[in-house]
């Protein structure tokens, strides 16, 4: 599954009318193919696991235990979860979750704490696996909770292999590139960018680049003004394939997002498209995201011996 098509043009020109450089990584594997997800649970399996975080869903599926999931967030698109019995909203209440008759409920965000505390008096096993933890630690905790720590170690080993391979794509002497993840989720009519304390910040640092949004002092996903985008001066823009239409599409994002066409990325039209979970969740696909992004950046810089 490692060999997939990186579509788009990888030629960079130093003139102002440069040909667009669009690298589409959205066809990357969703997670390491170590354990095959079970699409249809066998009769002996009774799903009893409620997952409140998208990162937890990806890890559970990658551990080959999708058949244990009773309910999960609706906004997750992964192979292996089409037959999950229930979908749960972000602000689910105690009564609604109890009605599902879960055995375990696992959260990953501070907003889940109130719900988890409310379920404990009813004898429901609850667990918090904080989304800010490194991917390795989240994998190990979920694997232990599901009774398969050996699967967790195998998944961590795959993750580490991808991290090591990503290091081989760094170009000696190349200045660190400035990357920005643009988004619109939860922002209404505003554009946001991923700053400090986000999964994409970790991803950008793992490939040896600079998170341009974090460098101008922004945390989490907060609205960013045209002036902020220009001040951040990104060399490359990262977007989720799921959000690309809301950002104007690959051809018109530069005119849709105010200020973007006045940045180095905007002048060269340097755009990288990735799977949503690979920019939003430090989880089972963390290694794949790191390796594929590192290679894409190397190709952008080295193709035809040009530099960004």
N, C-alpha and C positions, 0 to 999 in steps of 0.2 A: 504493500500500500504506500510505500515511501515514494514510488515513482508516479508522479501525477503531473498533469500539464500545467505549467505556469504560463498563462496566456497574457498577451499584451506585448507592447513594443518595449524593448530594453535598450534603445539607442538614445543617448543624451547628446544634445548639441549645446554649445556655449552661447549661441546667438539668442536674441530676445524672442525670435519666432521659432522656438524649439518644438520639435515634434513631441506630442504627448507621450509620457512614459507611464503606462498603466500596467501594473503587475497584479494579476488576479490569483490570490492564494486561497480563494474560497473553496477550491476543490481538494484541499488538503484533507487527509484522514481526520475524522471527527475525534478520534482517540486511538491510543495504541491497540492494535488488533491482537491482543494476547488471549483474551477470553471472549468467546462468542456470546453476544447478548441473546437472551431467550425471548423471542417475539411472542410466543404463546405459552404461558405458564402451564406446566403439567398439573394434572388433577390433584397431585399430592402437595402442591405449593399453594399456600394461602397468603397473598400479599398483605403485609401488615405494617409496612414502612411508609411514613409520611415525611417527605423531604420538602423543606421550606426554601432551600437555596438552589439556584441553578448549578452552582459549582458542585454541590453534593450529588445532584442527579448525574452529571457527567462522570463523576468518580464511581458511583454505584454501577452505572452501565458498563464502564470500562473494567470493573471488577467481575463482570459477567453475572451480575445479580439484579438485572432490570426486572426480573420476574417477582422480586420481593417488594417492588414499589407499589403502594396502594394509592398514593396521591402525590402530585408534583406540581410545580408552577406551570401555568399554561404556556408561558413564553420561552419554552425550551424546544429546540428543533434538533433532535439527535436520532440516528438510526438505532432501533431497538426499544423505543418507548411508545410506539404508536398504540399499543394495547394497554397502557396504564389505565386502571379502572376509573380514576378520578383526577381532575385538575383542580388546583387550589389557588385562590386569589392571594395577592400579596398581603392583605390585611385580614386574613382569616381569623375568626373568633373561636373561643373555646367550644361553644355549643356545636358549631359546624364541624369541627375536627372530631369531637367526640362521636358525632353521628356516623362517622366513617368506621368506627370501632378499630382504631389503630393499636398496634402493639408497641411501636416506637415512633417517636416524632423527633426529627433532628432539624435544628435551625443553624443558620450561618451568619445572621446579622443581628445587631443589637435590637432591631425592631421586632425580632422574634422572641425576645426574652419574656415579655409579658404573657404571651401565649403559652410558652413552655412552662412558666411558673403556674399558670392557671390550670394546666393539665395534670400536674403532679398529684394533687389531692385525689384524683380519680384512679390512681394506680397506673397511669401511663408512663412508660419509660421515656424520659426526655434527655436530649443531649444537645450541647452547643459545640459546633465545630466552626470556629470563627473564620470568616472568609478572608481575614487579613493574614492568616497563618500561611507559611510557605506551602506550596503544593505537596511536597513530600510529606509534611506533617499531617495535612488534611487526608491524604490518601491512607496513611498508616492508621489514623484514628477511625476512619470509616471502615477500613478492612477489619480492624479489631472489633468494632461494634457489630459487624455483620458475621463475625466468627471465622474469618478467613485471613488472618494476618499474613500468611504465606503469599496470598495473591497480592496483598499490598506491597510486599517486598519486591515481587516480580514487576509490578507496575512502576515502582520507584526506580528500579534498575533500568527500565526502558526510558524513563524520564531523564535519568543521569546520562545515559548514552546519547540522547539527543542534545542535552546541554553541552556535552564534550564535543560533539560534532559541530555544533554551532560555533565554537571557538575557532575551528579551522577555517571559517569563512571570513574572519577579520583580516583586513589588509594592513600590513605594517606601515606605519607612517601616515596613514590616512586620518585626517582630523575627524573627530566624532561628528556624525550627522545629527541634525536637529529634527526630531520627529514630533508630530502632533496627531492625536486621535480626536477627530471631530465627531460629534454626536448630536442627536436631538431627543433622545429618550428622556421623558419626564421634564422636558424644558419648555413645553408649550410652543410659543412662536420663537423661542430663543435657540441659538446654537450654543452648545457646550463643548468643552474639551477636557480630556482626562488629565488631571494633575497629580499631585502627591497623594499617596494612600490609595491608589487604584491598581487593579491588576495590570492594566496596560503600562503603568509606570514601571512596575517590576519587569515586564516584558521588554520594554525599551532599554532599561539598564542592563538586562541580561545580554543583549546583542551589542553592547558597547556604545550605544548612542545616547543622546541627551534628550530628555523629555522637555521640549520647548515650553510646554504649558507650565510644568512644575518650576522651571527656571525663572519664570516671571512671577512666581509666588502663589500660583493657584493650587488649591487642594480639591480633591475629589472631582466631581463633575459639576462645575458651576458655569453660568452663562459667561460667554466671552465676547467682548466688543470687537468691532473692526480694529480699533486702536490696539487692543490686546493681541489680536492675531498678527498685526504688523510688527508689534514690538517683539513678539515671540520668534518671528522670522524662521519658521520651519523650512527645512530642505525637502521634506517628504511628508505627505498627509496619509494617515491610516484611517480607513473607514470600515465599518462592518457591512458585509454584503446585505444584511437585513435592512440596514438604514440607508443604503445608497440612494434609493428612490426619493426619500425624504430630504436628501441633501442635494437633489438636482440631477443625480446620475453622473457617470464618469466623465461625460463630455461637458456638462454645464455646471458642475459643482463650483468651478472657479468664478463664475458669474453669480451663482446663487448665494454663496457665503460672502457677505461684505468684508472687504479687506484682504481676502485670500489671494486675489490676483496681484497684490502688491508685495507678496512674499517670494522668496526663492522658489518654493514649491509651486506657487501659482504661476510664476514666469516660465518654469520648465514643465508645468503640468505633471509633477511627480506624485503619483497616487498608488497606494497599495491597498488592495481589497482583501479582507480576511473573514473567516468564519466568526460569527458573533461571539460565541463562547470563548474563542481563542484570544479575543481582545478584552473580554469582560470578566473572565473567570480564570484565576490561577488554579487550575485543576488538572485533570488527567491528561489534557491535551497541551499542557504547558510546554513540554519538551518539543512537541511537533511545531507549535507556534514559534518557539525560539529558533529552532533549526531552519524552518522555512523563511522566516523573516530575515534572519542573518544572511542566508544565501541570496535572497532577493536584493538586499542592500548591496551586497558585494557585486552582484551582476549589474546593478544600476551604476555603480561607481566605475567598475572595470571595463565594461563593454566599450569597445572602440578606444580604450585608453583615455577616456574622458573622466572628469571628476565633478562632483556636485559642488 
